[in-house]
Amino acid sequence: MDEKTAELRDIFMDVSDEETVTETQEEPRGSIADQPDEATIRERLRGVVEALADRYDFDSTFETETYVELVQGFYDEGSDEAIAEELGVSPDEVFRARMDLHLFRGDDTAAPFDVGELRRRRDADDAALADEFDVDESTLAHYRRVVDAQVAARAANYRYRTEFDEICTDAAISGSLTESVTDDGLDEAAEDIETDVSF
């Protein structure tokens, strides 16, 4: 401690009742303990699913917990087939539920006809459009379901998808932070250590 610092300390001690000049440090912001646990994540997902179900007529008929598992499977990048196998349902049921939940994949609009034209003519007769697009009515119904779900999601300003994104991003961050804490790098560092211990 230099002379000037000592003088300042003495002045402080004269005018203060404190016996130390150490500033109490604030609690650090955020910690792994602050990250949501699995139960919290599922509860938040359940809330979004229930809000969607209250606002829209679902085409699918799963229990709320099944929808929650489907959402988690979707964000784990599971295909409809993989999620269906996990849930014990058909891929078509998973697809319908995804549309209900406004969870879209890039290939959902990969139709053998112009989906934009279907979007512009949503009120047209299915049989007439199927004939015009040269597809069967079940194929047209599949893509109509996608278009209708996209229109509904857009009307809601993608609110529910955004909420799912935020919840599942929090979950991913929590998982990656926990992994990084447990991965201390010692395994890699110890690989080249030769141990020759005899007792």
Salt bridges, closest charged atoms under 4 A:
ASP10 OD1 - ARG9 NH2 3.31
GLU43 OE1 - ARG46 NH1 2.26
ASP59 OD2 - ARG96 NH1 2.60
ASP59 OD2 - ARG145 NE 3.00
GLU65 OE1 - ARG42 NH2 2.89
GLU65 OE2 - ARG46 NE 2.42
GLU69 OE2 - ARG42 NH2 3.96
ASP80 OD1 - ARG98 NE 2.83
ASP80 OD1 - ARG105 NH2 2.87
ASP92 OD2 - ARG96 NE 2.99
ASP108 OD1 - ARG98 NH2 2.96
ASP114 OD2 - ARG120 NH2 3.50
GLU117 OE1 - ARG120 NH2 2.94
GLU117 OE2 - ARG121 NH1 3.22
ASP126 OD1 - ARG144 NH2 2.67
GLU132 OE2 - ARG121 NH1 2.72
ASP148 OD1 - ARG122 NE 3.04
GLU163 OE2 - ARG159 NE 3.11
ASP165 OD1 - ARG161 NE 3.15
ASP170 OD2 - ARG44 NH1 3.11
